[in-house]
């Protein structure tokens, strides 16, 4: 079940929020009736971000092994050419 609570519950009722997120479900916090933030357990957050972290690590390793370097202008020019169909992808 979706947990939606006022952000003041972080201060006033932290143990209940901690218990809710420990079950793996996020708790959505509101401020003045509008969504403000989401609280997740560390385990749930790690599950959401581990694949991206691994991809970034692989990209860092590939960049370290490749001697080619491009300026940001070269990268954006190349992307613009590809988007405009001037070169093959």
Secondary structure, 3 states (H helix, E strand, C coil): CCEEEECCHHHHCHHHHHHHHHCCCCEEEEECCEEEEEECCHHHHHHHHHHHHHHHHHHHHHHHHCCCCCCHHHHHHHHHHHHCCCCCC
